[in-house]
Amino acid sequence: MSDSLVSIQIIPKTKNGEDVIPYVDEAIAIIHDSGIKYEVHPLETTMEGNLTEIFSIIEKMNQRMIEIGSRNVISQVKILYQPSGASMAKLTEKYRP
């Protein structure tokens, strides 16, 4: 059972002020490849799963940004930790058609 929802906005500092979208695409690919449930939104991506696993994914995302040329990375993170269970669908069901 998922115990956490974590939203992240990753902001890589590029070497020469290049577009960050390819970096963000790479970060989202790491989430996708992890197999964890996620949703991409305009300003952040939300993951659903075990908090420890999600923190590991965030660590990989930050490391990858440096590997591909970012000088540093800011990760803005929001966490809902709910041991009884957490899901994006449950939290937003009243807003869905």
Secondary structure, 3 states (H helix, E strand, C coil): CCCEEEEEEEEEECCCCCCCHHHHHHHHHHHHHHCCEEEECCCCEEEEECHHHHHHHHHHHHHHHHHCCCCEEEEEEEEEECCCCCCHHHHHHHHCC
